[in-house]
């Protein structure tokens, strides 16, 4: 299972608010079967890497509109194959080590 962090930013939009664009991008993810968590600075997605990559492309493409002609997409992929991984498991692991020290 892969854990992916993505941030999709439209460039050259009027004004400073991006929430409408983010909502349009998140709708694509919401319509998928993938598990995700929206954060203030990006979105964390977990699941099958092939499925995630297909959805990431749709998310990127959904950001283009009449006023958006350039999109910056940043992706981080943690693809662990020796055992199942999830965002929650990764956080628990760090917290356990903090408690032990």
C-alpha positions in Angstrom: 0.0 0.0 0.0 1.2 3.5 -0.9 0.9 6.7 1.1 0.9 9.8 -1.1 0.9 13.5 -0.3 -0.2 15.8 -3.0 -0.6 19.6 -3.4 -2.2 21.0 -6.5 -1.9 24.7 -7.0 -3.4 26.7 -9.9 -1.2 29.6 -11.0 -2.3 33.0 -12.3 -5.7 33.1 -10.7 -7.4 36.4 -9.8 -7.4 37.1 -6.1 -5.7 35.1 -3.3 -8.3 32.5 -2.4 -7.7 29.0 -3.7 -10.5 27.1 -1.8 -12.8 26.9 -4.8 -10.1 25.4 -6.9 -9.2 23.0 -4.1 -12.8 21.9 -3.7 -13.0 21.1 -7.4 -9.9 19.0 -7.2 -11.0 17.2 -4.1 -14.3 16.3 -5.7 -12.4 14.1 -8.1 -10.8 12.4 -5.1 -14.0 12.2 -3.2 -15.6 10.4 -6.1 -12.9 7.7 -6.1 -12.7 4.8 -3.7 -9.4 6.0 -2.2 -8.9 6.8 1.5 -7.8 10.4 2.0 -7.2 13.1 4.5 -7.3 16.8 3.7 -4.8 18.9 5.6 -4.2 22.7 5.5 -1.2 22.3 3.2 -2.1 19.3 1.0 -3.9 16.0 0.9 -2.7 12.6 2.0 -4.0 9.6 0.0 -3.5 5.9 0.8 -4.2 2.8 -1.3 -3.0 1.0 -4.4 -0.3 3.1 -6.2 -1.7 2.4 -9.7 -5.1 3.6 -8.7 -3.7 6.6 -6.9 -1.7 7.7 -9.9 -4.7 7.5 -12.2 -6.7 9.7 -9.7 -3.8 12.1 -9.3 -3.8 12.8 -13.1 -7.6 13.4 -13.0 -7.1 15.8 -10.0 -4.4 17.7 -11.8 -6.5 18.0 -15.0 -9.6 19.1 -13.1 -7.8 22.3 -12.0 -7.7 23.7 -15.5 -10.5 26.0 -16.4 -11.1 29.1 -18.4 -9.0 31.2 -15.9 -6.4 28.5 -15.1 -3.9 27.7 -17.8 -1.0 26.6 -15.5 -1.0 24.2 -12.6 1.8 23.2 -10.2 1.4 19.7 -8.7 3.8 18.4 -6.1 3.6 14.7 -5.2 5.5 12.7 -2.5 5.1 8.9 -2.6 5.9 6.4 0.2 5.6 3.0 -1.4 6.4 0.4 1.3 6.2 -3.2 0.2 7.6 -5.2 3.1 4.4 -4.6 5.2 1.1 -2.8 5.1 1.4 0.9 5.8 -1.1 3.7 6.4 -0.9 7.3 7.4 -2.3 6.4 10.9 0.3 3.6 11.4 3.1 6.0 10.4 2.0 8.6 13.0 1.5 5.9 15.7 5.1 4.6 15.1 6.6 8.1 15.6 4.4 8.8 18.7 5.5 5.4 20.2 9.1 6.3 19.8 8.6 9.8 21.3 7.0 8.2 24.3 9.9 5.8 24.7 12.5 8.5 24.8 
